[in-house]
Amino acid sequence: MTRLHRPVEAAPPPASPASSLNAARRARELAEVAGGTAVDVLVVGLGATGAGVALDAASRGLSVAAIDAHDIAFGTSRWSSKLIHGGLRYLASGQLGIAYESAVERGVLMERTAPHLVRALPFVLPLTPQVPASAVGLARAGIWAGDVLRMSARTHRAALPRPRRLTAVEALRLAPALRSYGLRGGLLSWDGQLADDARLVTAIARTAAAYGARVLTRCRALALSGDGAQVRDELTGTEFFLRARAVVNAAGVWAGGLAEGVRLRPSRGTHLVLRAESLGGLAIGLHLPVPGSSGRFALVLPQEDGRIYVGLTDEPVEGPVPDVPEPSEAEIGFLLDLLDSALDVPVRRTDVAGAYAGLRPLLYGAEGSTADLSRRHAVLTAENGVVTVVGGKLTTYRRMAEDALDAALASRGVEAGPCRTARLPLVGAGPAADLARLAAPANLVHRYGTEARDVMALAAEDPSLLEPVAPGSATTGAELAWAVRHEGALDEGDLLDRRTRVGLVAADREAALPAARRAIGRAELRL
Ligand SMILES: Cc1cc2nc3c(=O)[nH]c(=O)nc-3n(C[C@H](O)[C@H](O)[C@H](O)COP(=O)(O)OP(=O)(O)OC[C@H]3O[C@@H](n4cnc5c(N)ncnc54)[C@H](O)[C@@H]3O)c2cc1C
């Protein structure tokens, strides 16, 4: 896989412990704001968007409190396809501006702010009998246009190689699981893939903390006003008013519950989790044509930890928005049928190790019409000055944060310098050459960057921390200990479902619970 080459251009943020989040820091900073200390900016929601707003504001020199009812990356930000898109699908629908913005932000993440977390993933689009000859030219033109976008966004070819047409033999060599019967070749293209979406959000939140933001999990906003929010500490039940000069509502699909006039209806997107063996050890991404639809593709996404995600569905969700959406059996069946339509390897229901679902917001407009915000984000300013930002994607979180913060500062007359985040490396970022030289396993470097050494160093205290947390798992006890000391993990769920992704497979989660409990117990002893 190709990694970046452009050097990181700004000085790294202040080193740990300024970026360290833990129970002691939470208690101290919560006491400050609950005791009446006002902040310049209050951000509600610690998904990619809210964490991005917190970083943007803190790095402009403003005082910040960023709260989440649950945890960092509790919401949609951990249920994505984990891609940093170049905007190809927006090109297909003629939305040039959005496509360009995505391509630029992909380059920022890959080459400057998070090179450790984003790698180039090759994709094969197999030219199966489901892809009519008439569609091949279009798909090919789209992939080439994507490369032109990469160039116009000034992302180096070394970071994202050139696309090309493959013969059937080449396509099968790259993806032996493909059905050979009727295969006419393939199209090879490249896009950005995150080591993990929740880890991106954790890195953004910790970088914000390094610039002084108070990052407070388990704090629910009950009601927002122009000058703050009524907040409940979910650990104690205590309520208080958090005073702020400007307020940004970044509560994702839950944002409508906090802002007058923002009406959202979610739509569910589901992924399967398979083990690599189920697809013959597939190491390359696939764009699989969805039978019966022209120009719609599903994604097969190999991960570094030996799992493969297969997505994506689009199902309307009625009723109250759940905290954790559940995939339906119908969606799982749809994705299995899709694999069956393109692969020679049989994948059965028993091969499905796990499944997860995330919610995209649809925004109700005037007269009941809805707008899909999964492409473009919306920034809405209420009469009381509260700014709500919804929609968009992980890839463009930085631009969304900038737009939302600018609107919030303008609406409340708060002065601050210009946005700096396009040049601020996230915690763990470093030049490719430095990352390659680190004395730590590559999979750890891809998740922790320059901090991988520090994670490993924890094992000097207790060598058993180098053991996997569950049989066959790539995650070690050292990562859990690190998450408790520096990444704000407060309980087993934070450890297994967000700082690491062991929990995406229920059986692995069950096996890892004792290690997670030990990590939390050890931290309590240290306090
Ligand atoms: C299935 C799917 C796949 C996707 N794949 C990709 C992809 O591959 N690449 C990409 O770029 N984008 C992708 N996206 C889009 C991307 O995931 C989202 O746009 C993004 O994660 C939204 O982040 P957010 O911070 O706005 O919302 P969220 O991540 O949902 O964060 C909102 C937070 O607000 C908190 N909250 C809610 N109510 C309150 C309250 N009252 N008080 C305090 N906190 C509260 C929640 O706990 C939550 O943590 C995908 C989306 C879906 C649905």
The ligand as an SDF file (V2000), in Angstrom:
LIG
                    3D

 53 58  0  0  0  0  0  0  0  0999 V2000
  -23.8700    3.7790    6.9180 C   0  0  0  0  0  0  0  0  0  0  0  0
  -23.0210    4.9960    6.7330 C   0  0  0  0  0  0  0  0  0  0  0  0
  -21.7670    4.8890    6.1330 C   0  0  0  0  0  0  0  0  0  0  0  0
  -20.9720    6.0340    5.9780 C   0  0  0  0  0  0  0  0  0  0  0  0
  -19.7280    5.9030    5.4220 N   0  0  0  0  0  0  0  0  0  0  0  0
  -18.9460    6.9920    5.2780 C   0  0  0  0  0  0  0  0  0  0  0  0
  -17.6330    6.8740    4.7460 C   0  0  0  0  0  0  0  0  0  0  0  0
  -17.1660    5.7860    4.4140 O   0  0  0  0  0  0  0  0  0  0  0  0
  -16.8980    8.0100    4.6190 N   0  0  0  0  0  0  0  0  0  0  0  0
  -17.3780    9.2330    4.9810 C   0  0  0  0  0  0  0  0  0  0  0  0
  -16.6670   10.2060    4.7980 O   0  0  0  0  0  0  0  0  0  0  0  0
  -18.6070    9.3640    5.5380 N   0  0  0  0  0  0  0  0  0  0  0  0
  -19.3890    8.2860    5.6940 C   0  0  0  0  0  0  0  0  0  0  0  0
  -20.6340    8.4050    6.2540 N   0  0  0  0  0  0  0  0  0  0  0  0
  -21.0620    9.7090    6.7750 C   0  0  0  0  0  0  0  0  0  0  0  0
  -20.4900    9.9490    8.1800 C   0  0  0  0  0  0  0  0  0  0  0  0
  -20.4000    8.7650    8.9250 O   0  0  0  0  0  0  0  0  0  0  0  0
  -21.3290   10.9440    8.9390 C   0  0  0  0  0  0  0  0  0  0  0  0
  -21.5810   12.0660    8.1230 O   0  0  0  0  0  0  0  0  0  0  0  0
  -20.6410   11.4390   10.2110 C   0  0  0  0  0  0  0  0  0  0  0  0
  -20.1600   10.3630   10.9680 O   0  0  0  0  0  0  0  0  0  0  0  0
  -21.5870   12.2710   11.0400 C   0  0  0  0  0  0  0  0  0  0  0  0
  -20.8750   12.7020   12.1730 O   0  0  0  0  0  0  0  0  0  0  0  0
  -21.5410   13.6690   13.2150 P   0  0  0  0  0  0  0  0  0  0  0  0
  -20.4740   14.0700   14.1630 O   0  0  0  0  0  0  0  0  0  0  0  0
  -22.2570   14.7530   12.5010 O   0  0  0  0  0  0  0  0  0  0  0  0
  -22.6580   12.7860   13.9380 O   0  0  0  0  0  0  0  0  0  0  0  0
  -22.4840   11.6140   15.0050 P   0  0  0  0  0  0  0  0  0  0  0  0
  -21.2570   10.8260   14.7800 O   0  0  0  0  0  0  0  0  0  0  0  0
  -23.7620   10.8610   15.0370 O   0  0  0  0  0  0  0  0  0  0  0  0
  -22.2760   12.3720   16.3880 O   0  0  0  0  0  0  0  0  0  0  0  0
  -23.3370   12.9560   17.1030 C   0  0  0  0  0  0  0  0  0  0  0  0
  -23.0310   12.8200   18.5920 C   0  0  0  0  0  0  0  0  0  0  0  0
  -23.9560   13.6020   19.3210 O   0  0  0  0  0  0  0  0  0  0  0  0
  -24.2020   12.9500   20.5430 C   0  0  0  0  0  0  0  0  0  0  0  0
  -25.4620   13.4640   21.0890 N   0  0  0  0  0  0  0  0  0  0  0  0
  -26.7100   13.2570   20.6360 C   0  0  0  0  0  0  0  0  0  0  0  0
  -27.6050   13.9110   21.4020 N   0  0  0  0  0  0  0  0  0  0  0  0
  -26.8970   14.5520   22.3620 C   0  0  0  0  0  0  0  0  0  0  0  0
  -27.2580   15.3890   23.4580 C   0  0  0  0  0  0  0  0  0  0  0  0
  -28.5320   15.7020   23.7270 N   0  0  0  0  0  0  0  0  0  0  0  0
  -26.2730   15.8590   24.2610 N   0  0  0  0  0  0  0  0  0  0  0  0
  -24.9860   15.5660   24.0200 C   0  0  0  0  0  0  0  0  0  0  0  0
  -24.5990   14.7620   22.9910 N   0  0  0  0  0  0  0  0  0  0  0  0
  -25.5340   14.2700   22.1750 C   0  0  0  0  0  0  0  0  0  0  0  0
  -24.2390   11.4820   20.1700 C   0  0  0  0  0  0  0  0  0  0  0  0
  -23.9800   10.6600   21.3040 O   0  0  0  0  0  0  0  0  0  0  0  0
  -23.1570   11.3920   19.1130 C   0  0  0  0  0  0  0  0  0  0  0  0
  -21.9200   10.9780   19.6450 O   0  0  0  0  0  0  0  0  0  0  0  0
  -21.4420    7.2830    6.4230 C   0  0  0  0  0  0  0  0  0  0  0  0
  -22.7120    7.3810    7.0170 C   0  0  0  0  0  0  0  0  0  0  0  0
  -23.5080    6.2590    7.1770 C   0  0  0  0  0  0  0  0  0  0  0  0
  -24.8360    6.3790    7.8250 C   0  0  0  0  0  0  0  0  0  0  0  0
  1  2  1  0
  2  3  1  0
  2 52  2  0
  3  4  2  0
  4  5  1  0
  4 50  1  0
  5  6  2  0
  6  7  1  0
  6 13  1  0
  7  8  2  0
  7  9  1  0
  9 10  1  0
 10 11  2  0
 10 12  1  0
 12 13  2  0
 13 14  1  0
 14 15  1  0
 14 50  1  0
 15 16  1  0
 16 17  1  0
 16 18  1  0
 18 19  1  0
 18 20  1  0
 20 21  1  0
 20 22  1  0
 22 23  1  0
 23 24  1  0
 24 25  2  0
 24 26  1  0
 24 27  1  0
 27 28  1  0
 28 29  2  0
 28 30  1  0
 28 31  1  0
 31 32  1  0
 32 33  1  0
 33 34  1  0
 33 48  1  0
 34 35  1  0
 35 36  1  0
 35 46  1  0
 36 37  1  0
 36 45  1  0
 37 38  2  0
 38 39  1  0
 39 40  1  0
 39 45  2  0
 40 41  1  0
 40 42  2  0
 42 43  1  0
 43 44  2  0
 44 45  1  0
 46 47  1  0
 46 48  1  0
 48 49  1  0
 50 51  2  0
 51 52  1  0
 52 53  1  0
M  END
$$$$
